[in-house]
Amino acid sequence: MAKKNKMKPFFSVIVPAYNRAVLIDRTVKSILSQCHDNWELIIIDDGSTDNTQEVVKSFNDSRIKYFYQNNAERSAARNNGISKANGEWICFLDSDDEYKSDHLFSINEFIEKEKPAPGLIATGMTIHNRETLKKKDFLALKDNVLCEIGEKFLIPTQVCVHRSILEKEMFDIRFRLWEDTHLWLRIAAQFPVYQIEEYTTIQNIHEEGTVVKGMKTVRFAEMQQYIAAINDIQYNYRDLFINKLPENYFLDYIANKYKMYLYQARQNKQFYVALKIWWEGFLHKPTFYLVSEFPKIILNQLNIGVYDN
């Protein structure tokens, strides 16, 4: 028999999904296993062409709400979920990730004890990559929290935000990459950031995941979009970050992203892509590091200095 819960949910959990029929069963079950039961699960199917809908609707629980939209990418799906949410606090969960059974309980306990002002709550995450488990670093809240978010990346699955904030600040649908960090930084510049130092979420790394696909083949256009998102927050939200970030923070941050993409492209032996990234990086900020990287592009193409990922 379906569970009935007439109370207004305390938590809304938003899951964007695209062709996740094989994986989403595990994700939904992780919500159903929660110790805290005052929640609603909002699944936004972003134009799936597989049987994602059939899998979701096989769960007989009135707290699970399924919505279909034409494919518009995950930022639009999450925003759609936010607009349909009834909970006081809104959590995010990627369609291939999981909550441990105490996740919502831990957040609820923190809210009841601490009575936090509306803000962003982050929890710990365990990264499951094939047969290995790794605990993701916590934010060092005693340091500059903006720098910490920028460097350590909050995965949406870790994040819970008060609904009053998400009525003002939402995901920027112009960007397919770094769009989550874009939002977390805007929120952290204006509202408190809290952290529950418990590992209550699991990120599952797999062959169809965004991270793995992005590393297998570096696409120059995707890198440009990544950089564009960073430039957008640097120039269009300048007032939010006055005196809150080190001088030249974004200049150095972007330079490090060029390094990241360059390394992966040359390791993949994507010769022309690596050259284009090297040139863009050099125009952005010429450094001795980039000078030293140039011959490595050629050496990697000859399979010298290439490492297994």
C-alpha positions in Angstrom: 0.0 0.0 0.0 1.3 3.5 -0.8 2.4 5.6 2.1 0.4 8.7 2.8 1.8 11.8 4.3 -0.5 14.8 4.4 2.0 17.0 6.2 3.8 19.6 4.3 7.2 18.1 3.6 10.2 19.5 5.5 12.6 18.4 2.8 12.2 18.5 -1.0 14.7 16.3 -2.7 15.2 17.2 -6.4 16.6 14.7 -8.8 17.2 15.6 -12.5 17.3 12.5 -14.7 18.2 11.8 -18.3 18.2 8.2 -19.6 18.9 6.9 -16.1 16.6 3.8 -16.2 19.5 1.5 -15.3 20.7 3.6 -12.4 17.8 5.6 -10.9 16.3 2.6 -9.1 19.2 2.6 -6.6 18.9 6.4 -6.2 15.2 6.3 -5.4 15.7 3.4 -3.0 18.2 5.4 -1.1 15.5 8.0 -0.4 13.0 5.4 0.6 15.4 4.1 3.1 15.7 7.4 5.0 15.3 7.4 8.8 13.6 10.8 8.5 10.4 10.4 6.5 9.0 13.9 6.2 10.2 14.4 2.6 9.0 14.6 -1.0 11.1 13.4 -3.9 10.7 15.4 -7.1 12.1 13.7 -10.2 12.4 15.8 -13.3 12.8 13.7 -16.3 14.8 15.8 -18.7 13.6 14.3 -22.0 14.6 10.7 -21.4 14.2 8.3 -24.4 14.6 5.1 -22.3 12.2 3.7 -19.7 13.2 6.1 -16.8 9.5 7.0 -16.3 8.5 3.3 -16.0 11.2 2.6 -13.4 10.2 5.7 -11.3 6.5 4.9 -11.5 7.1 1.4 -10.3 7.6 2.8 -6.8 4.3 3.0 -5.0 4.8 6.0 -2.7 2.8 9.2 -2.9 5.8 11.2 -1.8 7.5 10.5 -5.1 6.5 13.0 -7.8 7.5 12.5 -11.4 7.6 15.3 -14.0 8.6 15.1 -17.7 10.1 18.0 -19.6 11.6 18.4 -23.0 15.4 18.1 -22.8 16.8 21.3 -21.5 19.8 20.1 -19.5 20.2 19.6 -15.8 20.2 23.3 -14.7 16.7 23.8 -16.2 15.6 20.5 -14.7 16.8 21.5 -11.2 15.1 24.9 -11.5 11.9 23.2 -12.6 12.2 21.0 -9.5 12.7 24.0 -7.3 9.6 25.6 -8.7 7.5 22.6 -7.8 9.0 22.0 -4.3 6.9 22.4 -1.2 9.6 21.7 1.4 11.2 24.3 3.7 14.7 23.0 2.9 15.6 21.8 -0.6 18.1 19.1 -1.2 19.7 17.9 -4.5 20.5 14.4 -5.5 22.1 13.4 -8.8 20.3 10.5 -10.5 23.3 8.2 -10.2 24.2 9.0 -6.6 22.8 7.9 -3.2 22.0 9.2 0.2 22.9 7.0 3.2 19.9 6.2 5.4 20.8 8.9 8.0 21.3 11.8 5.5 18.1 13.7 6.0 18.0 12.7 9.7 21.4 14.3 10.2 20.4 17.5 8.5 17.1 17.7 10.4 18.9 17.1 13.7 21.4 19.9 12.9 18.5 22.3 12.0 16.6 21.5 15.2 19.6 21.9 17.5 21.4 24.8 15.8 18.3 26.8 14.5 20.5 28.1 11.6 19.6 31.2 9.7 18.6 30.4 6.0 21.7 29.4 4.2 23.5 26.5 2.6 24.2 23.2 4.4 26.9 20.9 3.1 27.5 17.3 4.2 30.3 14.8 3.7 30.6 12.6 0.7 32.2 9.2 -0.1 33.3 8.7 -3.7 32.8 5.2 -5.0 35.0 4.6 -8.0 34.9 1.0 -9.2 36.3 -0.9 -6.3 37.7 2.0 -4.3 36.1 4.3 -1.8 37.5 7.7 -1.0 36.2 10.3 1.4 35.9 13.8 -0.1 37.6 16.6 1.8 35.4 18.7 4.0 35.3 22.5 3.5 37.6 24.4 5.9 35.0 26.8 7.2 37.5 28.7 9.3 39.3 29.7 6.1 37.8 31.7 3.2 34.6 29.7 2.5 34.4 31.1 -1.1 37.9 29.9 -1.9 37.0 26.5 -0.3 33.9 26.1 -2.4 35.8 27.1 -5.5 38.7 24.7 -4.9 37.0 21.7 -3.4 33.7 21.7 -5.4 30.5 21.0 -3.7 28.7 18.2 -5.5 24.9 18.9 -5.6 24.2 15.6 -3.8 26.0 17.2 -0.8 23.9 20.3 -0.7 20.8 21.4 1.1 19.5 25.1 0.8 16.7 26.9 2.4 13.9 27.5 0.0 13.8 31.3 0.6 17.2 31.5 -0.9 16.4 29.5 -4.0 13.4 31.8 -4.6 16.0 34.4 -5.4 19.1 32.5 -6.6 18.7 29.6 -9.1 20.9 27.6 -11.4 22.1 29.6 -14.5 20.7 27.7 -17.5 23.2 29.2 -19.9 25.9 26.9 -18.6 26.2 23.1 -18.7 29.5 23.0 -16.7 30.4 24.7 -13.4 26.8 25.8 -13.1 26.5 24.3 -9.6 29.6 26.0 -8.3 28.4 29.2 -9.9 25.2 29.0 -7.8 27.0 27.9 -4.6 29.4 30.9 -4.8 26.6 33.3 -5.3 24.8 31.9 -2.3 27.9 31.8 -0.1 28.7 35.4 -0.8 25.3 36.4 0.6 24.2 33.8 3.1 25.7 31.6 5.8 27.4 28.3 4.9 27.1 25.4 7.4 28.7 22.0 7.4 27.7 18.7 8.9 31.0 16.7 9.2 29.4 13.3 8.6 29.7 11.2 5.4 26.1 10.8 4.5 26.2 10.8 0.7 27.7 8.7 -2.0 28.9 9.8 -5.4 29.1 6.9 -7.8 31.7 7.2 -10.6 30.9 5.2 -13.7 31.6 5.1 -17.4 28.4 7.1 -18.3 29.0 9.9 -15.8 29.8 13.4 -16.8 33.2 13.4 -15.1 34.4 10.2 -16.7 33.2 11.2 -20.2 34.8 14.6 -19.9 38.2 13.1 -19.0 38.1 10.4 -21.8 37.7 13.0 -24.5 38.5 16.7 -23.8 36.3 18.9 -25.9 37.6 22.4 -26.5 34.1 23.9 -26.7 33.2 22.4 -23.3 36.3 23.9 -21.8 35.4 27.3 -23.3 31.9 27.0 -21.6 33.6 26.2 -18.3 35.8 29.3 -18.6 32.8 31.4 -19.7 30.9 30.4 -16.5 33.8 31.5 -14.4 34.1 34.8 -16.3 30.4 35.4 -15.9 30.5 35.3 -12.1 33.7 37.3 -12.1 32.3 40.2 -14.2 28.6 40.1 -13.9 28.5 39.5 -10.1 31.5 41.6 -9.2 29.7 43.4 -6.4 29.0 40.2 -4.5 32.7 39.4 -4.1 34.2 42.8 -3.4 36.8 42.3 -0.5 35.7 38.7 -0.1 38.3 37.0 -2.4 42.1 37.4 -2.8 43.3 39.8 -5.4 43.6 38.1 -8.8 41.6 35.1 -7.5 39.7 34.5 -10.7 42.8 35.1 -12.9 44.6 32.3 -11.1 41.5 30.1 -10.8 41.0 30.2 -14.6 44.8 29.6 -15.2 44.5 26.4 -13.1 41.5 25.2 -15.2 43.6 25.6 -18.3 46.3 23.5 -16.6 43.7 20.8 -15.8 42.3 20.6 -19.3 45.8 20.8 -20.9 47.1 17.9 -18.8 44.1 15.7 -19.6 44.2 16.5 -23.3 47.9 15.7 -23.7 47.5 12.5 -21.7 44.7 11.6 -24.1 47.1 12.3 -27.0 44.6 14.9 -28.3 47.4 16.8 -30.1 45.5 19.7 -31.7 43.1 20.1 -28.7 46.1 20.3 -26.4 47.8 22.9 -28.6 44.6 25.1 -28.7 44.3 24.8 -24.9 47.9 25.6 -24.4 47.6 28.8 -26.6 44.4 29.9 -24.8 46.1 29.4 -21.5 49.2 31.3 -22.5 47.1 34.2 -23.7 45.3 34.2 -20.4 48.4 34.1 -18.2 51.8 33.3 -19.7 53.9 31.3 -17.2 57.0 29.3 -17.0 54.8 26.3 -16.3 53.1 26.6 -19.7 56.5 27.0 -21.4 57.6 23.7 -19.8 54.4 22.0 -20.8 54.8 22.7 -24.6 57.3 19.9 -25.3 55.2 17.5 -23.2 52.4 17.8 -25.8 54.7 16.4 -28.4 56.2 13.8 -26.1 52.8 12.5 -25.1 51.8 12.3 -28.7 54.8 9.9 -29.1 53.4 7.9 -26.1 56.2 9.2 -23.9 55.1 10.3 -20.4 51.5 9.0 -20.8 50.0 7.6 -17.7 47.0 5.3 -17.1 44.1 7.2 -15.6 
